[in-house]
Amino acid sequence: MLKHFPATDLVLNANNQVYHLGLSKENLSTKIIVVGDQDRVSLISEKFESIEHTSQHREFVCHTGKYQGKRISVLSTGIGTDNIDIVFNELDALVNIDLETRTEIESKTSLDIVRIGTCGIVQAEIPIHSYILSSHALGLDNIAHFYEIPFTKEEISLGNEIQNHIGLPANIIPYLIEADRELIAKLTSERTHNGITITSSGFYGPQGRNLRIPTYASEIHNKLSSFNNEGLQIMNFEMESSALFALGKALGHRCATICLGVANRPKYEFSKGYDKEMNELIEYVLDRI
């Protein structure tokens, strides 16, 4: 029996659109690029041959159009896994729930979702402005703990191995989730550095940045950089991918993340400007999805 969703669970606005994104099904492509920064949406859509839809509600900006004949939506999520929780549940509702009847659609639609972002590199030999492609994400957030996520034995085993290596405090319970292999294959080239991404729940303490409050993780990047599982290494820090991969997997969507490295943490280097490099990464992704 198909599930029915009450008004307090499936929240819609006065236009019968999903509540936070302010979108209807016809506004959305099945190929989606998500970005944290709302200003980055127009940087991507300006490369489209045509734009059929633009909207903004809160921090959620959406442009849908055509690039080399491919219909693509670009959506800003804001920062953090908490926003990914909102975005993914509402994107899925648009394609897999009939908003008029509030009833689950029997024939499910799978979305291809690629995140383009920035990150901090934890491997000293990888220069800033490199492309970091996330094969897996280790979540230091708690989003996945609230859902039934179909973790594989391999994901659980690798996650435990990383936890034992870096020795996080007992009150931090990480989870490891793999990106979609088909999307990773499309995005992989000699330009990408593929490996595990650490998704943190904050920018400062959770990523080992120590300002005026002492942290548990001030030297965490040193522990992360030394992990190696048959050549699989930890590459970077960012703040969204674990929830993106976990919710995507649970909902049947294909997800990947590729980031421009703007900091090399072991070398204490930070980019002085990366507009040109980000523009090149955007074109790299558009050509491959």
N, C-alpha and C positions, 0 to 999 in steps of 0.2 A: 504494500500500500504506500502510495506517495505521501510524503510528509507535508503537513500544512504548518505555516509559520505565523504566530500571532503578531500583533502590531508592536508589542514590546520587544520582540526578538528581531523581526525584520522591520526595521524602522525606515519609513519613507517620508519624503517631504510632500508639500501640498501639490506638487506636479507629478506625484507617483514615481519619483526618481529615488535612487538610493540616497540615504540621508546626508552623508558627509561629502561624497564625491559630486553629488548633484548631476548625475548622468542617467541617461536612458540607454537601453540595449542598442538602439540604432546608432548611438554616438560612438560605439566601441568596435574596434577591429579585434580579430583573434590574434594578431601580432601586436604586442605591446612593449614599448620601452618605458621603464620607470626610472626616474631620477629623483634625487633628494631635493635639489635646488629648483624652485619654480622658474627662475630665469633661464635655466638650461632647456626648458621645454621649447622655447622659441628658437634657441640655437640649433635645435634639431629640426623643427618644423620648417625653418627657413630654407632647408635643403629639399623640401617636398616640391613636386611639380604643381600640386594643387592641395588646398586645405578645405575640407568640407565642414569641419566642426571646431569651434573653440569655446571653452568655458572655464570659469574659475569659481570655486566655492571654498572659502578659507584658504588653506595652503595648497589645495588640490587643483592644479591647472591641467587641462586636457586639450590637446590638439590632435585631430585625426585627419589624415590626408594620404596622398599617394607619393611613393618614392620608387622610381623606376618600375612603375606599374604595380607595386606592392602596396596594399592598404595597411597603414600602420597608425596606431595610436601612441601618443607620448603623454605620460602622466607623471606629475610631480607628487611625491609621497610625503615630503618633509623628512625630518631626521628621526631615525630610531625604529626599533622593532615594534613599539606600540602603535606607530602609524601604519606599519606594514600589516598589522592585525586588522585595522580598519579597512585599508585598501584592498587586501586580498579577499576578505569576506564579502565586501561590496562588489568587487569585480566578478566574483563567482556568482553572486546573487543575480547580477545582470544577465548572465548567460545560462544559468542552470535553475533559476526560479522564475515562475510566471508571476510578475509583480501585480498583475490584476487580480489573480485568484489566490495569491500567496501560497502557491503549491509548487512543489518540486517538479521540474521537468524530467520526464522519463529518459529521454535521449540526451545524454550529457555532452557538453561542449568543452574541449580542452583548449586552453590558451597557451600561447608561447610568450613568455615574459622574460625580458632581459633587462637587468639593472645596469646602468652606466653610472659609475661613481668615482670617487677619489678615495685614497687609502694611504696608510702608513706601511712602508715595507719593513720587514723584520730581518731579511737576509742582507748582510752588509755588501755583498758583491753585486746586488741588483741595483742599478742606478735609478735615481728619480726620473719620472716621466716614462717608466716602463709600463707595459700592459700586464696587469695581474689578473689571471683568469681563475676563478674559484672552482676547483674540482669538488670541494667539500666546504662546509662551514661548521665551525665549532661554536655553538651558542653559549655565551656567558649571560644571556638574558633568561627570562623565565616563560616566554610566550608558549613554547611547545609543551611545557608542563601542564597547561590547561586544556590540552586537546589529546585525542587519541591519534597519535602519529604512528604510521606503520614503519617503525625503524627496522632495518635488517640486522641480522646477527653481525654482519661485517661492520656496519655503522656503530653498533654498540661496542664491539670489540676495539675498534680504532679509537673511539671516543674515550674508552677506559684507559687505553694505552697513553693517550695524550695527557689525560688527567693525572695519571701516575707519574708522568715525566715532569710536568710543570708544577705539580703539588699545590693546587689551589686550596684555599681554606675550605673546611667542611661545609660551610654555609653557602658555598657557590657550587651548584650542581649543573655542570655543563651537559650539552647534548650535541651529537655530531650527526650531520645529515648531508647526503650527497646531492650535487647538482644534477640536472638532466644530462645524460651522456650524449644524446643526439645534438643538443644545443652546444655543448662543450666542443664536440667534434667540428661543428660549423665555425666556431669562433677561434679554434686553435690554429696557430701558424708559428712560423719562426720568430714572430714578434712577441708572442705571449709567454709568460712565465706561469705555468699551471701548478696549483698546489692548494693547500688548506688555508682557508680564511678564518680568522678569529673575529667573531661578531661580539662586540662589547655593548653594554647597556648605557655607556656614557663615553665622553670624549677625554676626560681628564683622568681621574683615579682608575676607572675600569680599563684604561689603556696604559696604565703605568706612568702617567704624567703626574709629577709631584710638585704642587705649588705650595700652599700654606697648610694643607691638611695631610698628615702622614697617611700613606696608603700601604695596602698589603702587596701591591703589585709593581713597586717602583722599578724593579729589575726584570719584569716579566718577559720583556722582549729578548733578553739574553737566553732564558730558558726555552722560549719558543723557537728561536733560531737554531737551536741544537737538536731539535727533534727530527728524526729521519726513520721512516718506515719503508724500507726497500726502495729508497729514492723519493718517496713522497714526503715533502717538507711543508712546514708552515711558512706562508709567504707574507701575510699582511694582516693588519687590523682594519676593520670598518664597523658599521653599526646597523646593518639591515639584513644581511644575507641569510642568517640562520632561520629567521622567521619566514623569509621569502621561500627558501627551499622546503622548510617543514610544512607550512600551510599549503604551498603549491603541491607537494607530494600527496598530502592528505585529501586535497580537493581534485586531484587528477590533472593538474596543469604542469607544463614543462617550463622549468626556470633555470636561469643562469645569471651570473654576475661577472662583469669585467670592469676593473677599476684602473684608473691612472694613478700610479704611485707618485704622491706629491711630497712624501717625507721618507727619508731613510733613517729609521730610528737608531740603529747601532752607530751610525756615523753622525748623528745629531744634525742632519741636513734637512732643510725644508725648501721647497721650490719658491723661487722669487717671482714666478708667474708662469701660468700653464695654459693660457687661452689657445695658443696655436696647437699644442699637443692634445688638448681636449677636443678641439675641432677635428683633428685627424682621427682620434679614437671614435668619435661619433660617426664619421664617414666609414671607418673600418667596420663598425657594427651594422650600419644601415646596408652595406654591401653584402653582408653575410647572413642576415636573418630572412 
